[in-house]
Amino acid sequence: MISTITTSTLSTTTLAGSGAVIGILVLLVLLVLKELASAKTGSRSQRLVRMLEIGIAPLLIAFGLVVFWRVVEILR
């Protein structure tokens, strides 16, 4: 019984950790794309920057939550 609970907990933690890593990588890609688009001039580039900001905002919030929970886990 205990080994089943431990295995289930470990697999859930691993899945959540991999989801966080994917989210962070997507955030990094979007930030790089935003910087590249903002270096160009033109209305098309500015529209792209605004669209990327829409995707970046929730990922920054998720990143903050991931960092918060990791710090809480460390301090326990």
DANORJO-V33628 format. One record per residue. N is the residue number from 1. PHI is phi in whole degrees, 0 to 359 (* if undefined). OMEGA is omega in radians with two decimals (NA if undefined). Layout:
N,PHI,OMEGA
N,PHI,OMEGA
This chain:
1,*,-3.12
2,294,3.13
3,294,3.10
4,294,3.13
5,294,3.13
6,296,3.12
7,297,3.13
8,295,3.13
9,295,-3.14
10,295,-3.13
11,291,3.09
12,293,3.13
13,295,3.12
14,295,3.13
15,295,3.12
16,294,3.12
17,294,3.13
18,289,3.06
19,296,3.11
20,294,3.14
21,296,3.12
22,297,3.11
23,298,3.13
24,293,3.11
25,294,3.09
26,297,3.10
27,300,3.13
28,298,3.13
29,297,3.14
30,295,3.11
31,295,3.10
32,295,3.12
33,298,3.12
34,296,3.13
35,296,3.12
36,294,-3.14
37,289,-3.13
38,286,3.11
39,286,3.12
40,274,3.06
41,254,3.11
42,130,-3.09
43,289,3.14
44,295,3.11
45,294,-3.14
46,293,3.07
47,295,3.11
48,297,3.12
49,299,3.14
50,296,3.12
51,293,3.12
52,293,3.11
53,297,3.10
54,296,3.12
55,280,-3.09
56,287,-3.06
57,304,3.14
58,292,3.11
59,290,3.05
60,295,3.09
61,296,3.11
62,297,3.11
63,298,3.11
64,299,3.11
65,294,3.12
66,298,3.12
67,298,3.13
68,302,-3.11
69,293,3.09
70,295,3.11
71,294,3.10
72,298,3.12
73,296,-3.13
74,292,-3.09
75,284,3.11
76,293,NA
